[in-house]
Amino acid sequence: MNFVTAPIIADLFLLAIGAIGGKEIRQGILGANNISPLDIMLFFITLAYIAISIDASGLIRFLAFKVLQWGGNNGRRLYLYLYVFFFGLTTFIGNDPVILSGTAFLAYMTRVSKDLSSPRAWIFSQFAAANIGSAILVSSNPTNLVLAGAFGIKFIHYTANMAVPTVITAIVLYPILLYLVFTEPGLIPRRMAMYQLPSHLSNVPPANPNIPAAKDLTVTELSHCTPREAGQIASAQEGESSRDLLALEEVLNPFLDTKSAIVGSVIMATTLITLLALNAASTGTGEHPVFWVTLPAAFLMFCWDVGCGWESRHTTREIAKFGDKKRLQALAVQQTNPALTITTPSEPVGRQATMNPSDEKESQPAVADGQLVTNPESIISTIHEATQCPARAKEQGACDPERETPGNAPHFSHAEPSPASRDTFGSEDFKADNMDTECHKRPQTLVGSCRELVDWLRATFPATMAVFSHLPLALIPFAFAMFVLVQALVSKHWVATFAYGWKHWVDKTGVVGGIGGMGFLSVVLCNFAGTNIGTTILLSRVIQTWEEIHRVSGSQIDSRTFWATVYSMAIGVNYGAFSAAFSASLAGLLWRDILARKEIEVCP
């Protein structure tokens, strides 16, 4: 059971016992009381496709790399620059792409810093900035869409009212983080130096990380290593591990598809401007669904990604095929050398590795008495050989596919190997080919055919498949299930009960109580009421019912009190996303999972 299945199971249980019926399900999906879940989900997913496509082009990590250069060796200045960068970027493209790419960038950056004792200060400030920044634009967060639709708020009015308190919050939070929260030595050092890439890697253009073969593939020794150090090997010359070198490459040699980044940025900017203009010019709300603007824009971005993938399909397929062969060869090496293991990172959109064929000779591992002698440069060279475009490598004479046959495989060393080492490496390609042949001889199954289709799509359309793999599609069933649950509370008059309680509270405390009470409730409920999305749906219904109670009784809610309550909830559900529990928001769950894959443990 997880955050997707739990609300669905709850809906099915209520349906089975007759607590809800078709009316609640229909209203929970199609909408009621100015809240249209279907329109909201279509709008958010289509806009998320554009944002994640920009991320897949490498633009976010490239900009983060530029911020890293501007920050220099001053740790506190870099901390400020990254904080402002993540806040501003989230404002325009939303928090999901920033958390997806920015968290991985910080994980690598803090790993290769010489002066950081822990990444805690950096990852928490990034998470806070990403959630605060998402409160300004309606399009940055699905909670903002729910709220704007429920109360008929024009997008431009929402931004005008939310910009000042959000920016003030960001300004006040920074010194609190710097001087009160993260005061331990080594968390935010005054001087922060980075390790430098080796000369044979610094000037090599990075490969496309969206191609399957661009994943890391390292062969490292496990002997004399602690469990936490497993998969790392020390460099006698520079004191760096192979994984540190990979992290350095991730940070200091980022991939950027310039054309896709420009096209994606133009489409995103045009879409947001069009949304604001049409929404401001409309005489009423709900006349035209907002996804009428984002859906064509997402389709244009999709066509661009598919077109770019198809145009370069021969190169990307060749890289993927070449990388698979090198992977099988590495598996064969592992089988003949039990002391070796192969580590592969978990994220396909997270690596930029290439090869420098001119350094092939000096980076080859040596063979002595039938044993493999590894060193970090040879490891990096092996990684690069697996991800280098074969056509480019062939021009430089590094790897000729025609020579890579079982009988004429390239050796790891230019020197003539000993008989023992020939037994170890001479049959390497033979074993790899045998493994590949055995795979093709297996009976074809539906699962196997689907897996082959996915592999073919990833090799042919790498950017498109990378975007689809990171789309928040799990949000769709979760949100619909939460809408149905809240509609069940409405039909059973629980929401009316909550609204009467809120009415009595505001009558006694006035506008100050309305602001403080709603802010407190929205932040706290984010941790218990099905993330900030479930909280927004529930509290929006409560405020709507509160307004209806006054209308029926003939009294009128003070306009200042009403809108202060609404915008207090808007701030609370955005800030509540980074409060007490990871489950306070879907972004928090994504953030925790990314950090776990990077071996960074965080506790709520």
N, C-alpha and C positions, 0 to 999 in steps of 0.2 A: 504494500500500500504506500502511495506517495501523494504528493500534492495534487496530482491529476486524478488518480483513481478514488481518493477519499471522498471528494464532493459528489462524484458520479455515483459511488456506492450509496451515499446518503440519499441522493435523489431516487435511486431505484428502490431503496428501502421504504421511503415515504410513499412512493407510488404503489408498492406492494401492499402496504397496510391501509391504503386508501386515504392517507392524509393529504395528498395532492392528486390532481387529475390532469387531464389534457389541457385545461385552461391555464393552469400555472406553468406548464411546460411551454405552451405556445407563447404566453406573455414573457416568459423568461428568455426565449430565443428571439422572437420577433420584436418584443419590446412593449412597454406600457409607460404612461405618465412621462412622455418626452424622452425616455431612455430607450434607445434602439441598440441592443447588443450586436445584432448582425451588422449594422452599419459601422459600429465602433470597431469591431474585429476586422472587417474588410479594410477600413481606413488604416488601422494600426499595422496590419501585416503587410499591406502594399507599401506603406511608407518605410517600414522596417526593411523591406527588400532593398530599397534604394540605399538606405544607410549602411546596411551590411555589405552591399556591393562596393560602396566606397571603402569600407574597411578591408575587403578582400583585395582591393587594388594596392594595398600597402600604404595608403595615405596617412592613416592615423599613426602608425609606427614611424613613418618617415618624419612626420611633424614632431613627434615625441623625441626623435633623434636630434632634430634641429634645436628643440628646446634644451636638450641635454648639452649640446654644444654651446648654446648661449649661456647656460648656467656655469660652465667651466668647472673649476675645482672648488668653488665656494658652495658648501653643502646647503647652507640656509637659503642662499639665493636660488639654487636649483630647486629646493623644496617649494619656495614661493612660485617660481616659474611653472613648475609642473602642476601645482595646485590651481593656478589661474588658467593654465592650458586645459586641464580636464574640465574645469567649471565652464569655460567658454565653449568648448567643443560639445559638451552635453547639451547646452542650451539649443544648439542648432540641429543636431542629429539624434538626440535622445541618449539615454543612459546605457542601453543594451550594447551598442557597438563600442562605446567607450570602455565599459567593463570587460567586454570580450577581448579587445585588443590591448587596452591600457593596462589591465591587470597582468597579462602575460609579459608585457614590456617591463613593468616594474619588478616582476619576479626575476627576470634575467638581469636587469640593471643592478639590483641590490646584491645579486650573487657575485657579480664581477667587480664590485667596489672594494677597494682596499681598506676603507675606514668604517664601513657599516657593520655593526654588531648584530642587527636584526632588521628585517624589512617592515616591521610592525607599523612604524610611524608613516611610512610612505604608502602602504596599501590601504590603511584606514583613512588617510586624508583623501586619497583618490576616490574611495568608495563614498565618502561623505560629500565631496565636491560633485560627483556624478549624480547623486540623488538630489542635492540642493539645486543644481543647475537645471534639472529636468522639470522644475516647478514653473519656469517662466513661460514657455510656449505650450499651447494646448497639445501640439503634435508630439511633444517630447515624451509623454507618458500616457498610457491608457487611462489612468485614474483621472487625468485632466480632461480627457474626452468624455468620460462618464459624467463628470461634474458639469462641464459646459453644456452638454446635451440636456441634463436634468433640469437646469435652471435657465436655459435659453440664453446663455452668455455668449456674446460675440467674441471671436478669437482676439480681436484687437483690444477689446475692453478687458478681457482676462489678462492679457500680457501687460497692459498698462497698470492694472491694479496689483499684479504679482511681482513686477520687476523690482520695485524699490525694496519691499521687505526681503525678497530673496537675495538681492545684492548686499544688503546690510547684514544679513545672516552670514553670508560668505566672508564678508570683511571681518566681522566679530569673531567668527570661528577660527580663523587662521592664527591669531596670536594665542588663543586658548590652546590650540593644538601644540603650538611651538613652545610656549612658556609654562603651561600648566599640566598638560597631559603627557607629552613625550619629552620629559626632561632628563631621562637617564642618559649617561654618556654613551656615545656610539650610535644612538638612534638618529639624530640629525646633527652630524658633526659639522663644525665650522669649515673644515677642509675635507674634501671628499675626492680622492683620486681614483681613476679607473685604470684597470689593466689595459694594455694596448694589444691590438691584434698583431700576430707575427707578420713579417714583411710579405710572406708569400700568400697571405690572405687579405691584406688591407686594400689591395688594388684590384681584387677580382670582382667582377660584376656578379651580384647575387642571382640565383635562379628563382623561378616562380615557385613560391612555397605551396601554392594550391595544387601543383602536380603531385600525384601520389609518391613519385620517386624522390621528391624533395624532403621527405621525412628524414630525420637523423637515423643513421645506421652506424653504430660504433661497435668496435670489438675491443674490450678492455679486460684487464686481469682482475680477478676477484681475490687473489691470494693476498694476505696481509692487509685486508681492508675490513673496517667495521661495517655493519649492516647499512649505516647511513652513508658510508663512503663507497658502497658497492656501485660499480659502474663508473668509477673515477680512477684515473691513473696519474701519478705525480710527474711533473716535468722537472728533470734534474737541473735544467738551465734557467727556467723562468719561475719555477715553483707554482705552476698552474696545472690544473687537472684538465683532462680532455673535455669534460663537461663545462668547465669554466671557459675554455676556448670556444665551445659551441655557443655558450651564453654571450660571450663577447661578440661573436659574429651576429647573433640575434639583435644585439643592441647597436653595434657600431657599423654594421654593413646591411642596412635594411633594404628590402625589395620594394620597388615602386613601379607600378604600371602607370606611367604618366598620362597616357591618353585616357585610360579608363577612369583615373582619378579626376581628370578635368571634366570628362563627360558626366560622371556621377555627381560632381559638385555643382555643375551647371543645372542638371535636372533637379537636384534637391533644392537649390536656391529658387529656381523657377517655380517649383511646386509649392514651396512655403509662401512665396510672395503672392502667387495666384490664390492660395487658400485664404490668406489674410484679406486680400482685396475683394474677392467674391463674398466672403463672409461679412465683411464690413459694409458692402454695398447692398446686401440682401435686406429686404424690408421685414422679413420674419425668419424665424428659425425653422429648420426642417423642410424648407422648400425643395432644396436639392441636397441629397446626401453628399457628405464631404468626400466619400471614396470615389465619387465621379471625377474628382481631380487627381487623386493619388493612383487610382487604378491604371489610367493611360500612362502616367509617368513611370510607374513600375514596369509596365509592359515595354516601354521604350528602353528602360535600363536592361530588362531581360533580353530584348532583341540585340542590344549592343554586346552583352556578355556572350550570348550564343554566337553572334557573328564573329567576334574576336576569337572565340574558341575554335570555330570551324576554320577560320583563316589560318590559324597556326596549328591545326590538328596533327599534321605530319610530324612537326617538331615535338609537340607534347607527347604524342604516342610513343615516339622513339625514346624520349627521355624516360617515360614510365616503363617501357619494355626493358631498357638498359638497366634501370634501377632495380627491377625485379630480378634480373639475372644476377646482379651483384649481391642482392640480398640472399639468393639461394647459394651463391658461392660462400658468403659469410657463414651461412648455416652449416655448409659442408666443413668449413674450417673449425667451427665450434664442435662438430661431432668428432673430428680427429684430434682436437685439443680440448679436453674437458676443463682445463683451467681457464678457458675463455668463455665469455658470455656475450650476448648481444642485447643491447638496450635500445629501445625505440620509444620516442616520446609519444604521448597520447593525442596530441593535437595536430591535425593535418595543416591547418592554417596557422603555422607558428614557426616555420623554419625557413631560413634562406641560406642555402649551402651551394657552393659551386666548387670548381676544381681549377687549379693552376697547373696545367700540364708541364710547364717549364721546370717546376720544382719536383717533378715525379721522382727523379733519380735520388735526390737527397732525402725524400720522405718515404722511401721504400723501407719496410722492415727487413732486418737482416736475419739470416738463418745460421745458427751455430750449433753443431752437434745434433742436428735434427730438431732443435727447439726454436720457436718463434721468439724473437727479441723485439718487443714493441716499444714505441715511443710516441709521444703526443703528436708529432708532426706526421708520422705515418698513419696515425688514426684519422687525423683531419684529412689527409690525402685520400684515404679510403672512402671517407664520407663524400668528399667532393667528386671522386671518380664515379660514384653511384648516381650523382645528381647532375653531372655536367652533360650538356647537350652533346650527343655523340658526333653530330655533324661538325661542331666546332672543334671537338677534340681530335677528330680525324684529320682536319686541316693542319693541326699542330703535331700530328704524328703520335699522339699519346695513346689513343685506343682505336684501333681499326677493327670494326665489327667483323671484317672478313677474316682477320687473323684469330678471332676469338672462337676457335673450334676446339673440341676435346683433344685433338691431337696437336694443336698449335696454340695453346693458351699462353697468355703473357704471364711471366713469373713475377713474384713480388720483389725480386732482387736481380740486379744486372749481373751479379757474380754467379758463377756456376754453382748451384746448390749441391750439397752433399747427398749421397744416396738416401739417407734417412729423411732429409728434408724434401727430396723429390717424391718420396712416398707420401709425405704430408701435403704438399702443395701441387704436385704434378697431376693428381687426380681430382683437383678441386673443381674444374669446369665439368669433368666427367660426372662427378657426383651431383653437381647442380643440374646438369642436363638430365640425369637419371631421375632426380626428384621432380623436375618439370614434366618428364615423360610419364612418370607414374601418375601424376595429377591428371594428365590428359587421358590416361587409360581407364580411370575410374568411371563407373556408370554415371551418366548425366542425370541430375535430379533437378527438380524445380528450384530448390534453394540454390543449387550450384549455378543454374542458368541465370537466376536473378542476381547472384553475386557477380558473375561475369559481366552482366549488363551494367551493373553499377560501376565496376572497374573500368569498363569501356567508356562510360559517360564521364567518369572522373578524369580519364586520360584525354578525352576529346574536348570536354567543356569544363576545364578545371575551376574557373571562376564561378560559373553558374552552380556547379555542384557544391562548391565551398559555401556559397551563400545559402543554398537550400539546407545544408547541414547545420547552419547556425541560425536559421529563422526560428523565432519563438513560437513554433506551431503548437507546442504543448499548452500555450496560453489559451487557445481557442476552446478546447473542451473544458478546461478549468474555469474560464470566465463564464461560459454558458451554464455550467453546473452551479456556479455561485449565484448567477442571476435567478435561476430557478429556485434555489434555496431561499433567497430573499423574498421572491414572489410568494413562496409558501408562507413565510412569516407575515406577509401582507394579508394574504387570504385568511389566515387564522387570527388576525387582529393583534398580533404581537407588536407589529410596527406601530399601530395606533396607541398601544399601551406605553411604548417607549416615547412616543411623541407627546403624550400627556405629561409624562414625567419631565420631559425637556421643557414643556410649556411652564410648568410650575417653577422650575429652576430659573428660567429667564425672567419670569414675572418678579421673582424675589431679588435677583442679582443684577438685572439690567444688561446693558450692552457689554460691560466689563465681564460679567459672568458668562455671557454668551460667547465672547471671544475666548476667555480662558477655559471654560468648560468644554467647548467643542474642540479646542486645540488639544486639551488633555485626553479627551475621549478618543479622538482620531489617532493620536500617537499610540495610546495603549492598545486599542482594538486592532491595530495593524498586526500585533504579535499574536492575537488570539482569534481573529474573525476572518481567517482565510486570506492572509496577506493584505496589503493596502488596497488591492482591487476589491476584495470582498467588503472591506471596511467602507470604501467609498460608495459602493452600491447600497449598503445597509443605511449609512448615515444620510445619504441623499434621499432615500425613501422616508426616513424619519423627519427630515426637514420639510419635505413636501407635505407630509401628513400634518405636521405642526402648522404649516401655512393654511392647510385646508380646515383645520379645527378653528382657527381664528376667522376664516371666511364664513363658515357655517354659523358661528356664534355672533356674527355681525361686527366683531371687533377687527381692528387692523394692526398688523405687526409694523412697528416702526421700521422704516426703510433702512435706516442706519444699522439697527440691530440685526435685521435679516441678512443684509449683505455682509456685515462683519462676521456673522456666524458662518456664512457660506465660504468666505475666503479664509477664515480661520481653519475650516475643515480642509480646504485646498492645501494650505501650508502644512497642516498636520499629517495628512496622508502621504505627502511627499517626504517630509522629515521622518515620519514614523518608519519609513523603509529601512533606515539604518539606526534602529533604536536598540531593542533588547534581544531579538532573536533573528536568525537568518531567514526564517519563514515569514518575516514581516513583509517581504517582497520577493517576487520571482527573481529580480536582479540580485538579491542577497544570496539566494540559492545558487545562481549561476556563478557569482563571485567566489563563493566557498568551494565549488567544484573545480574551478580553474586553479585556485590556489592549492587544492589538494593534489591535482595532477602535477603541479610544480613543486611538490613536497614542502609546502608551507602550511603549517597547521595553525588555524585560528580558532579561538573559542569565543562563544557569544558572551 
